[in-house]
Amino acid sequence: MQRFKDKFALITGGTNGMGYAVAQQFIDEGGSAIITGRTEETVHQAVKQLGDKAFGIVSNAGNMKDLMSLQEAVKLYTDTIDLVFANAGYGKFTPIEDVNENDFDELFNVLVKGPFFTVQQIVPLMKSGGSVVFNSSVATEIAMPNFSIYSAAKSAVQSFIKTFATELTEKGIRVNGISPGHIKTNIFNNTGLNTQQIEEAVQNIIPTIPFKRQGEPSEIAHVVLFLASEEASYIHGAEIKVDAGISVIR
Ligand SMILES: NC(=O)c1ccc[n+]([C@@H]2O[C@H](COP(=O)([O-])OP(=O)(O)OC[C@H]3O[C@@H](n4cnc5c(N)ncnc54)[C@H](OP(=O)(O)O)[C@@H]3O)[C@@H](O)[C@H]2O)c1
């Protein structure tokens, strides 16, 4: 299928995990993708792997200066964006008593301010028919220990799905979101856990998942691309759970 022939996507946090998978599928279906990430090295590596329809911008989703220069940086590659996947993020999971102000602010900067100002800055480059997809989380549905800040931040993103849909209706831009369950990515890598602790955490999570496995980033990408496609032309202000049913099956 070539659903995105000659279309351009901006994918924040596209060097790895779900963002990378979305970039890959978007390119496979005829489009071009601009990805962001925090370092020259990760962005360069991902662009090289994705091929000549991929472009990279080093931009930190938690940094206002970077967010405010995103539009100019994107315009070096294209004047029109058809899909924004506001995805950049990381996890830091801490017991309430150990959360400090810095961790709190950093998570909210990256997970809440990041998607808000990314979309604010890119909307002027979008035409009627364009699509915004936010990445929220199953953590908005299931209360998990140590997730207090992360879950609150993702609940704010969930709220953006609805409020942005309201404001962007007039422009003909559809706004939706996905709520992933436990997906096999590098999300645990910046949490301070070592490889063995990460493996243990994953092994503890797997029995709680109805399908008894983590999701693949490609399974998220299929849904993001569906939401961005013509096939989703009547879907607006919706959040699709891609979580193997974990949020409803006990
Ligand atoms: N994995 C899960 O189970 C799960 C479930 C629900 C929701 N999510 C959400 O899914 C999104 C993608 O995460 P993932 O699971 O695919 O993890 P991942 O494999 O670690 O990928 C995260 C991506 O975000 C980028 N990133 C992180 N912090 C950034 C920042 N401050 N500015 C710009 N880019 C940044 C990383 O790029 P660099 O390292 O190059 O900066 C990387 O490309 C996140 O918002 C996460 O909260 C994940």
PDBQT file of the ligand as one rigid body, heavy atoms in Angstrom, charges set to zero:
ROOT
HETATM    1  N1  LIG A 301       6.957   1.135  25.968  1.00  0.00    +0.000 N 
HETATM    2  C1  LIG A 301       5.817   1.171  26.595  1.00  0.00    +0.000 C 
HETATM    3  O1  LIG A 301       5.397   0.159  27.191  1.00  0.00    +0.000 OA
HETATM    4  C2  LIG A 301       4.975   2.428  26.572  1.00  0.00    +0.000 A 
HETATM    5  C3  LIG A 301       3.617   2.322  26.947  1.00  0.00    +0.000 A 
HETATM    6  C4  LIG A 301       2.803   3.443  26.862  1.00  0.00    +0.000 A 
HETATM    7  C5  LIG A 301       3.325   4.647  26.399  1.00  0.00    +0.000 A 
HETATM    8  N2  LIG A 301       4.653   4.725  26.056  1.00  0.00    +0.000 N 
HETATM    9  C6  LIG A 301       5.114   6.012  25.523  1.00  0.00    +0.000 C 
HETATM   10  O2  LIG A 301       5.552   5.816  24.202  1.00  0.00    +0.000 OA
HETATM   11  C7  LIG A 301       6.429   6.877  23.814  1.00  0.00    +0.000 C 
HETATM   12  C8  LIG A 301       7.610   6.283  23.077  1.00  0.00    +0.000 C 
HETATM   13  O3  LIG A 301       8.386   5.506  23.961  1.00  0.00    +0.000 OA
HETATM   14  P1  LIG A 301       8.963   4.068  23.588  1.00  0.00    +0.000 P 
HETATM   15  O4  LIG A 301       8.305   3.096  24.480  1.00  0.00    +0.000 OA
HETATM   16  O5  LIG A 301       8.947   3.864  22.119  1.00  0.00    +0.000 OA
HETATM   17  O6  LIG A 301      10.435   4.210  24.186  1.00  0.00    +0.000 OA
HETATM   18  P2  LIG A 301      11.898   4.291  23.530  1.00  0.00    +0.000 P 
HETATM   19  O7  LIG A 301      12.179   3.084  22.722  1.00  0.00    +0.000 OA
HETATM   20  O8  LIG A 301      12.795   4.599  24.687  1.00  0.00    +0.000 OA
HETATM   21  O9  LIG A 301      11.811   5.549  22.563  1.00  0.00    +0.000 OA
HETATM   22  C9  LIG A 301      11.698   6.829  23.068  1.00  0.00    +0.000 C 
HETATM   23  C10 LIG A 301      11.972   7.828  21.964  1.00  0.00    +0.000 C 
HETATM   24  O10 LIG A 301      11.768   9.135  22.491  1.00  0.00    +0.000 OA
HETATM   25  C11 LIG A 301      12.950   9.883  22.328  1.00  0.00    +0.000 C 
HETATM   26  N3  LIG A 301      13.062  10.799  23.448  1.00  0.00    +0.000 N 
HETATM   27  C12 LIG A 301      13.104  10.527  24.776  1.00  0.00    +0.000 A 
HETATM   28  N4  LIG A 301      13.160  11.667  25.471  1.00  0.00    +0.000 NA
HETATM   29  C13 LIG A 301      13.158  12.676  24.562  1.00  0.00    +0.000 A 
HETATM   30  C14 LIG A 301      13.216  14.081  24.647  1.00  0.00    +0.000 A 
HETATM   31  N5  LIG A 301      13.309  14.719  25.836  1.00  0.00    +0.000 N 
HETATM   32  N6  LIG A 301      13.201  14.807  23.499  1.00  0.00    +0.000 NA
HETATM   33  C15 LIG A 301      13.131  14.195  22.292  1.00  0.00    +0.000 A 
HETATM   34  N7  LIG A 301      13.090  12.875  22.149  1.00  0.00    +0.000 NA
HETATM   35  C16 LIG A 301      13.103  12.119  23.275  1.00  0.00    +0.000 A 
HETATM   36  C17 LIG A 301      14.094   8.889  22.225  1.00  0.00    +0.000 C 
HETATM   37  O11 LIG A 301      15.104   9.433  21.411  1.00  0.00    +0.000 OA
HETATM   38  P3  LIG A 301      16.619   9.771  21.892  1.00  0.00    +0.000 P 
HETATM   39  O12 LIG A 301      17.009   8.697  22.859  1.00  0.00    +0.000 OA
HETATM   40  O13 LIG A 301      17.354   9.743  20.595  1.00  0.00    +0.000 OA
HETATM   41  O14 LIG A 301      16.527  11.123  22.484  1.00  0.00    +0.000 OA
HETATM   42  C18 LIG A 301      13.404   7.755  21.467  1.00  0.00    +0.000 C 
HETATM   43  O15 LIG A 301      13.401   8.017  20.091  1.00  0.00    +0.000 OA
HETATM   44  C19 LIG A 301       6.755   7.617  25.107  1.00  0.00    +0.000 C 
HETATM   45  O16 LIG A 301       5.996   8.807  25.154  1.00  0.00    +0.000 OA
HETATM   46  C20 LIG A 301       6.299   6.652  26.189  1.00  0.00    +0.000 C 
HETATM   47  O17 LIG A 301       5.965   7.333  27.365  1.00  0.00    +0.000 OA
HETATM   48  C21 LIG A 301       5.469   3.652  26.141  1.00  0.00    +0.000 A 
ENDROOT
TORSDOF 0
